[in-house]
Amino acid sequence: MNPSTPGRRTRRQQAARALMIQGTGSDVGKSLIVAALCRIARRRGIRVAPFKPQNMSNNAAVCPGGEIGRAQALQARAAELEPRVDFNPVLLKPETDRKARVVVHGQAASSMNAADDMASRGTRLDAVMQSFERLGREFELIIVEGAGSPAEINLREGDIANMGFARRAGVPVCIAGDIDKGGVIASLAGTRAVLSPEDAAMIRGFVINKFRGDAKLFEDGVAAIESRTGWPCFGVIPWLACAATLPAEDAVVIEGGRRDPGAKLRIVAPMLSRLANFDDADPLRLDPRVDFHWIPPGRPLLRNADVIILFGTKSTLGDLTFLRGQGWDHDIIAHARAGGRVFGLCGGYQMLGTEITDPDGVDGPSGTATGLGLLDTRTQMVADKTVRPANGHCVLTRAPVSGYEIHVGKTSGPETARPLFELGEQVEGARSADGLIEGSYLHGVFANDGFREAWLQRAGAGEASGATLDFSATVENALDELADAVESAVDIEELFALAEPPLLKTNS
């Protein structure tokens, strides 16, 4: 198919080949399939890069130039690359059910409602193509991830995330279906049925993801899909336990908790409505001494918790109201009064203070809100957003730490005189006099093995019975295991053979 348009000519870019992984819906495993393919290609000596034209997520990573979706940071790691803004040129960060912050090339560009976004998203294609073309000049292979599903044909006009991008750039597509959800035959056949002929022609085959059991039992299902779609199957990927070790793309898929009978420390965390960067919890979830629970809305926080952690949020004031609406403020304050530990991270840190002011409506409607009052700190929202990597050490233990800050708001007050970290020339965070209430803006802090181990021991987890968790090695091992499994289940040679040099359009 030639996606050229009148008045323009197309040329094939010779530097790179590209392949796009789309899905029949959200959470079908697109992000991890792309990560696996990046690791497989890199192990074969191919200079490979991930790319997602437009992402919608509050799970962001900091890199030179700004912020991108955290899934693209993981995919970069799989490709043995440092994250960069070109891997995810457009990021939408939901602020309310109808409003999102638009981040272009790493920088917050505007905040708009859904109707405005529908009207203007086509204009962001130029920014997408700029990033894609820069990557094409540097790498041999680009693995592109779609967003949601191309079957959402009500969103097709102005689309830059799925078929709009695929046809504009001339990138062939492999579509993934999630059999664990049920209805995978209908989802793939239905996708083929609703797509226009031009869009359907971009799809060259499919994979089935998250299969449990003997894949031979689904051979008739594969044949049924192939006959109804005309697309060949490149493989059936098994359900993989290692996927739970890797950061999830969306908060809707995080598990309620792990129940390890040998765990000594129970940590609970409320699932805020605008929960952001929730992968900060992953190193704690994976430690065998920790019984970790996400608490969904509608349920009280567990009374026998040892530690309550308030993680980050895209809207501190909005989620403070949400937290109070769930009655969690009473649970947290009662826990603290009984001598329990509370840790606030980023927006959670802001909530622990006495007051949050937002005179200019940076976080939502302007105004002032009373915090939980567990730290003698105050936060004022400011338009100048802090987005930066950070390195330093823990004030208490001198353990080295690295991570990143990504927040609006500046926090001050008497208890910031008891900081948690020294980051270069600055001190950061706050602690109560008894050390039981702590707050920090430093995302990724629990991924630092030395800090996490000392913190867990102070909280009552005791010493590890064996070697302590090496979180970085755990992630690397999971990426290798993921790549091994996908390489065994999928015809990689045929899949990579689909990749074509993209079409670039130039004015005639």
C-alpha distance (Angstrom), angle and dihedral (degrees) to the residues before:
residue distance angle dihedral
M1 . . .
N2 3.78 . .
P3 3.82 111.8 .
S4 3.80 94.3 -168.0
T5 3.79 119.5 137.2
P6 3.83 131.4 -146.3
G7 3.79 114.1 -82.3
R8 3.78 93.1 23.0
R9 3.74 136.5 83.1
T10 3.76 127.4 -149.1
R11 3.76 131.6 -140.5
R12 3.75 131.1 -172.1
Q13 3.78 115.9 -116.9
Q14 3.79 108.5 -133.2
A15 3.82 100.6 -164.7
A16 3.80 98.5 74.8
R17 3.77 143.5 19.4
A18 3.79 121.3 -143.2
L19 3.79 138.8 -157.0
M20 3.80 127.4 -176.6
I21 3.81 127.5 -146.2
Q22 3.79 112.2 -155.0
G23 3.80 127.7 172.6
T24 3.76 141.3 -144.6
G25 3.81 88.4 -119.3
S26 3.78 145.8 -22.1
D27 3.80 119.0 -55.2
V28 3.79 95.4 21.3
G29 3.81 90.1 127.2
K30 3.81 102.7 -94.3
S31 3.81 94.1 139.3
L32 3.79 94.8 52.2
I33 3.80 93.5 42.7
V34 3.80 88.6 55.1
A35 3.81 90.1 47.4
A36 3.80 90.1 50.8
L37 3.80 92.5 49.0
C38 3.80 90.7 48.8
R39 3.81 91.0 52.4
I40 3.83 91.8 45.5
A41 3.80 92.0 50.2
R42 3.79 92.9 46.3
R43 3.79 91.5 51.0
R44 3.80 87.1 54.7
G45 3.77 90.9 55.6
I46 3.81 95.1 -105.2
R47 3.80 117.7 144.1
V48 3.79 96.8 -126.9
A49 3.80 133.7 173.5
P50 3.82 133.3 -172.7
F51 3.79 121.8 -128.5
K52 3.79 134.3 -174.0
P53 3.81 113.4 179.7
Q54 3.80 94.9 -157.6
N55 3.76 129.4 5.3
M56 3.80 130.5 -175.6
S57 3.78 110.7 -153.8
N58 3.78 142.5 117.1
N59 3.78 88.6 -146.8
A60 3.79 99.6 96.7
A61 3.80 135.8 170.5
V62 3.79 126.9 -150.4
C63 3.78 119.0 -127.8
P64 3.83 136.1 155.9
G65 3.79 106.2 -56.7
G66 3.79 98.6 21.6
E67 3.80 138.4 -63.8
I68 3.80 138.5 -26.4
G69 3.78 136.2 176.2
R70 3.78 112.0 -67.5
A71 3.81 91.3 -128.6
Q72 3.79 89.6 63.0
A73 3.81 89.7 51.7
L74 3.81 88.5 55.0
Q75 3.80 91.1 47.4
A76 3.80 89.2 50.7
R77 3.78 88.8 53.1
A78 3.79 89.3 51.3
A79 3.80 87.8 53.9
E80 3.83 90.3 47.4
L81 3.79 91.9 -114.7
E82 3.77 135.2 127.3
P83 3.83 112.8 -113.2
R84 3.80 117.3 -97.9
V85 3.79 134.7 -179.6
D86 3.79 93.2 -113.6
F87 3.81 90.0 68.4
N88 3.84 89.1 68.9
P89 3.82 110.1 15.6
V90 3.82 96.3 174.9
L91 3.81 122.2 42.1
L92 3.79 123.2 176.3
K93 3.81 114.1 -158.4
P94 3.83 111.8 -165.7
E95 3.80 113.8 -132.4
T96 3.80 98.5 173.3
D97 3.80 134.3 -4.0
R98 3.82 89.1 -83.7
K99 3.78 105.1 27.0
A100 3.80 134.9 64.7
R101 3.78 138.5 177.9
V102 3.80 111.8 -120.3
V103 3.80 115.7 -141.0
V104 3.82 116.2 -167.8
H105 3.80 121.1 -172.4
G106 3.78 89.3 -11.8
Q107 3.79 97.4 -52.2
A108 3.80 128.2 102.6
A109 3.80 104.5 -111.7
S110 3.80 105.4 174.2
S111 3.77 146.1 -28.7
M112 3.78 115.7 -121.5
N113 3.76 142.7 166.7
A114 3.78 123.6 -114.2
A115 3.80 95.0 -96.6
D116 3.80 92.9 52.0
D117 3.78 90.5 46.6
M118 3.81 91.5 53.2
A119 3.80 89.8 51.7
S120 3.80 96.5 47.4
R121 3.78 107.6 31.2
G122 3.80 93.5 92.6
T123 3.79 88.6 63.5
R124 3.81 89.3 63.1
L125 3.78 91.9 64.9
D126 3.81 90.6 88.4
A127 3.80 90.2 58.8
V128 3.81 89.7 47.9
M129 3.78 92.7 51.0
Q130 3.80 92.6 47.3
S131 3.79 90.1 58.4
F132 3.80 93.4 42.1
E133 3.79 92.5 51.5
R134 3.80 92.8 48.1
L135 3.80 89.9 53.7
G136 3.79 90.4 46.2
R137 3.79 91.1 59.7
E138 3.81 91.9 53.2
F139 3.80 107.6 36.7
E140 3.79 137.2 54.0
L141 3.80 97.1 -143.1
I142 3.81 132.7 23.9
I143 3.81 119.7 -163.9
V144 3.80 108.0 -157.8
E145 3.80 124.4 -158.5
G146 3.77 122.5 -151.1
A147 3.80 125.3 -148.2
G148 3.78 127.4 -122.3
S149 3.79 108.1 -31.6
P150 3.81 136.7 -43.1
A151 3.80 86.6 -138.4
E152 3.81 88.9 76.6
I153 3.78 88.2 94.3
N154 3.79 91.8 167.6
L155 3.83 85.0 72.4
R156 3.81 95.5 44.6
E157 3.80 98.1 101.7
G158 3.79 108.2 87.2
D159 3.81 91.4 4.1
I160 3.79 115.5 163.7
A161 3.81 99.0 164.7
N162 3.81 103.5 65.8
M163 3.80 130.5 0.2
G164 3.79 93.9 -0.1
F165 3.78 88.6 63.7
A166 3.82 95.9 36.2
R167 3.79 92.9 55.5
R168 3.79 94.9 40.2
A169 3.80 91.5 52.8
G170 3.80 97.5 32.1
V171 3.80 93.1 -123.7
P172 3.83 118.0 158.7
V173 3.80 117.8 -128.7
C174 3.80 136.7 -137.0
I175 3.79 111.3 -166.9
A176 3.81 124.0 -148.1
G177 3.79 126.9 -148.7
D178 3.82 125.5 -164.4
I179 3.80 111.1 -134.3
D180 3.81 92.4 -177.3
K181 3.81 89.5 70.6
G182 3.81 91.4 54.5
G183 3.79 127.9 -123.8
V184 3.80 95.6 64.5
I185 3.82 93.4 147.5
A186 3.79 90.8 54.2
S187 3.80 93.3 43.3
L188 3.81 93.5 54.3
A189 3.79 95.7 39.0
G190 3.79 90.0 44.3
T191 3.78 91.8 50.8
R192 3.80 89.7 53.8
A193 3.80 90.6 48.2
V194 3.81 96.9 53.8
L195 3.79 99.0 41.1
S196 3.76 120.4 95.6
P197 3.81 114.2 -110.7
E198 3.80 90.0 -108.7
D199 3.81 93.2 52.9
A200 3.79 93.6 42.6
A201 3.80 89.8 53.4
M202 3.81 89.6 63.3
I203 3.84 90.6 63.8
R204 3.80 110.3 86.5
G205 3.81 98.7 176.3
F206 3.79 147.2 -32.9
V207 3.78 143.8 -116.9
I208 3.78 128.8 -150.1
N209 3.80 114.2 -134.8
K210 3.84 135.3 -159.9
F211 3.80 97.7 19.5
R212 3.81 115.7 173.8
G213 3.79 118.5 -155.6
D214 3.80 133.1 2.9
A215 3.81 110.2 -6.7
K216 3.82 89.7 -153.8
L217 3.78 87.4 72.2
F218 3.80 89.0 65.5
E219 3.80 97.0 51.3
D220 3.81 91.3 104.3
G221 3.81 88.4 50.0
V222 3.79 91.2 53.0
A223 3.80 90.2 49.1
A224 3.81 90.3 50.5
I225 3.79 91.7 52.8
E226 3.79 92.7 46.2
S227 3.80 92.5 50.8
R228 3.80 93.3 47.9
T229 3.78 97.1 44.5
G230 3.78 106.3 27.5
W231 3.81 88.2 -131.7
P232 3.81 121.5 125.3
C233 3.80 121.7 -128.4
F234 3.80 116.1 -118.6
G235 3.78 95.0 -169.0
V236 3.79 151.0 -48.0
I237 3.81 112.2 -105.6
P238 3.81 115.5 -152.7
W239 3.78 124.9 -127.9
L240 3.81 103.2 -89.7
A241 3.80 124.4 -151.2
C242 3.82 90.1 -159.8
A243 3.81 89.4 69.2
A244 3.81 89.2 73.9
T245 3.81 88.7 62.1
L246 3.79 92.9 59.0
P247 3.82 125.7 76.1
A248 3.80 113.1 -86.7
E249 3.80 119.6 -129.5
D250 3.81 97.6 -138.9
A251 3.79 133.6 36.7
V252 3.80 89.9 -134.9
V253 3.81 90.2 73.4
I254 3.79 100.1 50.2
E255 3.76 113.6 117.8
G256 3.78 122.8 -113.8
G257 3.79 93.8 -123.2
R258 3.76 149.9 -54.6
R259 3.78 120.7 -104.1
D260 3.78 109.7 -156.0
P261 3.81 111.3 173.7
G262 3.80 89.7 -149.7
A263 3.80 95.2 53.1
K264 3.79 116.4 122.1
L265 3.81 100.6 -172.6
R266 3.80 126.1 55.2
I267 3.80 114.5 -154.7
V268 3.80 122.4 -177.4
A269 3.78 129.6 -171.3
P270 3.81 126.6 -172.5
M271 3.79 115.7 -127.3
L272 3.78 100.6 -124.3
S273 3.79 118.3 -155.1
R274 3.83 93.2 -114.5
L275 3.79 96.6 32.9
A276 3.80 110.4 172.4
N277 3.80 134.7 -170.2
F278 3.79 90.0 5.7
D279 3.81 90.1 164.2
D280 3.81 84.6 84.0
A281 3.81 82.7 85.9
D282 3.82 95.9 56.6
P283 3.84 97.9 90.3
L284 3.80 89.8 51.3
R285 3.82 93.4 46.7
L286 3.79 90.6 53.1
D287 3.80 97.3 50.8
P288 3.83 108.9 100.9
R289 3.82 91.2 -142.8
V290 3.80 91.9 60.8
D291 3.80 126.5 82.6
F292 3.82 98.1 -161.1
H293 3.81 124.3 -169.0
W294 3.78 131.6 -176.6
I295 3.80 106.0 -153.2
P296 3.81 112.8 -145.7
P297 3.80 123.7 -147.2
G298 3.77 114.8 -78.8
R299 3.79 95.2 38.1
P300 3.80 128.9 92.2
L301 3.78 121.0 -119.5
L302 3.79 111.1 -96.7
R303 3.80 111.6 -91.9
N304 3.79 93.4 -147.1
A305 3.81 93.1 57.2
D306 3.80 117.7 131.2
V307 3.80 94.5 -161.2
I308 3.80 133.9 20.5
I309 3.80 116.3 -159.0
L310 3.78 123.6 -164.3
F311 3.79 106.3 -158.5
G312 3.78 128.5 -161.5
T313 3.77 126.9 -64.1
K314 3.78 136.4 -167.1
S315 3.80 89.8 -132.8
T316 3.79 116.5 33.6
L317 3.78 96.2 -177.4
G318 3.79 93.5 43.0
D319 3.79 92.5 49.4
L320 3.80 92.7 44.0
T321 3.81 86.4 59.4
F322 3.82 89.7 45.4
L323 3.82 91.3 49.1
R324 3.79 90.9 52.8
G325 3.78 90.8 46.7
Q326 3.81 88.8 58.7
G327 3.80 91.8 49.3
W328 3.81 89.7 -119.5
D329 3.81 91.7 129.2
H330 3.82 89.2 68.0
D331 3.80 91.0 48.1
I332 3.81 92.7 50.0
I333 3.80 95.4 46.0
A334 3.81 92.4 46.3
H335 3.81 89.8 49.0
A336 3.81 91.1 51.7
R337 3.81 93.2 46.6
A338 3.80 89.2 53.2
G339 3.80 90.4 56.4
G340 3.79 98.4 -96.2
R341 3.77 123.5 147.4
V342 3.81 122.5 -109.6
F343 3.80 125.3 -170.9
G344 3.80 122.3 -171.1
L345 3.80 121.0 -163.7
C346 3.80 121.6 -162.9
G347 3.84 105.2 -47.7
G348 3.79 88.1 15.3
Y349 3.81 88.6 55.6
Q350 3.79 89.9 53.1
M351 3.82 91.2 51.2
L352 3.82 92.2 54.8
G353 3.80 91.9 64.7
T354 3.77 129.9 85.3
E355 3.80 99.3 -106.8
I356 3.81 142.9 11.8
T357 3.79 118.8 -162.0
D358 3.78 126.9 -169.3
P359 3.80 108.1 177.9
D360 3.82 95.1 168.0
G361 3.80 99.4 41.3
V362 3.81 94.2 -112.5
D363 3.83 92.8 148.7
G364 3.81 96.7 33.7
P365 3.80 131.6 -64.2
S366 3.80 111.0 9.9
G367 3.78 117.8 -105.2
T368 3.78 145.8 89.8
A369 3.79 129.4 -80.2
T370 3.78 132.1 -168.3
G371 3.79 112.9 -119.7
L372 3.79 128.3 -145.2
G373 3.80 90.7 -86.0
L374 3.79 96.5 -135.8
L375 3.81 93.1 123.1
D376 3.79 125.9 40.7
T377 3.80 92.8 -124.5
R378 3.77 136.9 114.1
T379 3.79 129.3 -153.2
Q380 3.78 128.3 -153.8
M381 3.78 118.1 -166.1
V382 3.80 113.7 -130.5
A383 3.78 131.3 -173.7
D384 3.80 93.0 -127.2
K385 3.81 102.5 90.3
T386 3.80 119.2 -148.8
V387 3.82 111.0 -134.4
R388 3.78 114.3 162.4
P389 3.80 144.9 123.7
A390 3.81 113.6 -112.3
N391 3.79 135.9 -159.4
G392 3.77 131.6 -178.5
H393 3.79 140.0 99.0
C394 3.79 142.5 -76.7
V395 3.81 112.9 -93.3
L396 3.81 93.0 -142.1
T397 3.79 101.1 45.5
R398 3.82 104.8 14.7
A399 3.82 87.1 -128.6
P400 3.81 110.6 155.5
V401 3.80 116.7 -109.0
S402 3.77 135.2 -172.1
G403 3.77 131.0 179.7
Y404 3.76 139.5 112.7
E405 3.78 142.2 -89.5
I406 3.79 122.4 -135.6
H407 3.80 114.6 165.7
V408 3.77 148.9 108.3
G409 3.77 115.9 -127.7
K410 3.78 137.7 58.5
T411 3.80 120.5 -123.8
S412 3.78 124.5 -152.2
G413 3.78 138.8 158.3
P414 3.80 142.9 111.1
E415 3.79 96.1 -63.8
T416 3.79 93.2 56.8
A417 3.81 82.2 75.0
R418 3.81 84.2 75.3
P419 3.82 97.8 57.0
L420 3.78 126.8 -177.2
F421 3.79 98.1 -144.5
E422 3.76 144.5 25.8
L423 3.79 108.3 -143.9
G424 3.77 108.5 -174.6
E425 3.80 107.4 -64.1
Q426 3.81 93.7 -10.6
V427 3.77 136.0 75.4
E428 3.79 118.4 -141.1
G429 3.80 139.3 -164.8
A430 3.79 133.8 15.6
R431 3.82 139.8 -109.7
S432 3.76 133.4 -163.2
A433 3.80 118.2 -117.9
D434 3.81 92.0 -100.5
G435 3.83 91.8 45.3
L436 3.80 93.9 -124.7
I437 3.81 96.6 110.6
E438 3.81 115.8 57.3
G439 3.77 135.4 170.4
S440 3.79 135.4 -176.1
Y441 3.81 143.1 165.4
L442 3.82 92.4 -145.2
H443 3.80 109.6 115.1
G444 3.78 116.2 -160.8
V445 3.79 92.8 29.9
F446 3.81 94.5 129.6
A447 3.81 90.1 55.7
N448 3.83 86.9 70.0
D449 3.80 102.1 94.2
G450 3.81 97.8 -154.5
F451 3.80 95.0 48.6
R452 3.80 93.3 43.2
E453 3.81 93.0 49.8
A454 3.81 93.3 50.8
W455 3.81 91.5 44.6
L456 3.81 92.7 50.1
Q457 3.79 91.9 49.7
R458 3.82 91.3 50.6
A459 3.80 88.7 49.7
G460 3.80 91.7 54.1
A461 3.80 105.2 -97.0
G462 3.79 92.7 124.7
E463 3.77 125.6 -145.6
A464 3.78 119.8 -41.7
S465 3.80 112.7 -98.2
G466 3.80 89.8 -137.2
A467 3.77 135.0 3.1
T468 3.79 113.6 -21.5
L469 3.78 118.9 -110.7
D470 3.81 112.9 -80.3
F471 3.77 96.8 -155.3
S472 3.79 97.8 -173.0
A473 3.79 91.8 50.5
T474 3.81 89.5 47.1
V475 3.81 90.9 56.2
E476 3.81 92.0 46.0
N477 3.79 91.8 49.5
A478 3.80 90.5 48.9
L479 3.82 91.2 51.3
D480 3.80 90.1 50.8
E481 3.80 91.7 47.2
L482 3.80 89.9 48.6
A483 3.80 91.7 50.0
D484 3.82 92.4 46.7
A485 3.80 91.8 52.4
V486 3.81 94.9 46.5
E487 3.80 91.5 46.0
S488 3.81 89.9 52.6
A489 3.80 94.7 46.9
V490 3.80 102.1 39.5
D491 3.79 131.5 59.8
I492 3.79 92.7 -118.4
E493 3.80 94.4 178.4
E494 3.79 91.8 57.0
L495 3.80 92.6 41.7
F496 3.80 94.6 50.7
A497 3.81 89.2 44.2
L498 3.81 87.3 64.9
A499 3.80 91.2 64.5
E500 3.77 111.2 106.8
P501 3.80 135.2 -175.4
P502 3.79 104.7 -92.1
L503 3.76 124.2 -114.0
L504 3.78 115.0 -112.5
K505 3.75 119.8 -163.2
T506 3.77 122.8 -140.9
N507 3.77 129.7 -178.6
S508 3.80 111.9 -96.7
